């Protein structure tokens, strides 16, 4: 029973993170809308189930990267509002993680569409 109680709490905390990020981050909302468009296209275009799964999974990966980027930015901002080279590097690396995930999704789309 302890396992189920903790699982329930983890789900509640995770959903709270999604809701808070949705409310505070324009980029997260933009990626959600982009993923809805991408997901609809993946479902209506004549592509294989494996290609469809890849597109949908990479879209979710972008959202995960954006959530982690938001966590990094919030933690850095909590520690200090002063400009610091390490804070900049942390924030830039988080942003780069989102960009790399988005590039992966874009590459998958291109390969699927021209293949």
C-alpha positions, 0 to 999 in steps of 0.5 A: 500500500505504501508503494501505491500511496507514493505513486499517487503522490508522485503523479500529483507532484508531476502534474503540478509541475506540468500545470505550473510550467504551462501557466508560467512558460510561453515556450512550453505552451508553444511546444504543446501546441506544436506537438498537437499539430505534429501529433495530428499530422502523424495520425492522419498521414499515411506513415507506418506505426513505427514512424508514428510512434517515433514522431509522437515519442520525440514530441513528448521528449521535447516537452520533457526537455522544456520541463527540465529547462524550466526547472534549471531556470527556476532553480538558478533564479531562486539562488540569485538574480545576479548575472553570473557566467555559471548561471548563464551557462546552466540556462544556456545548456538547458535551452540547448537541450530543448533545441537538440530534442527539437532538432531530433524531432525535425530530423525524424519528420524530414526523413519520414517525409522524404523516405 
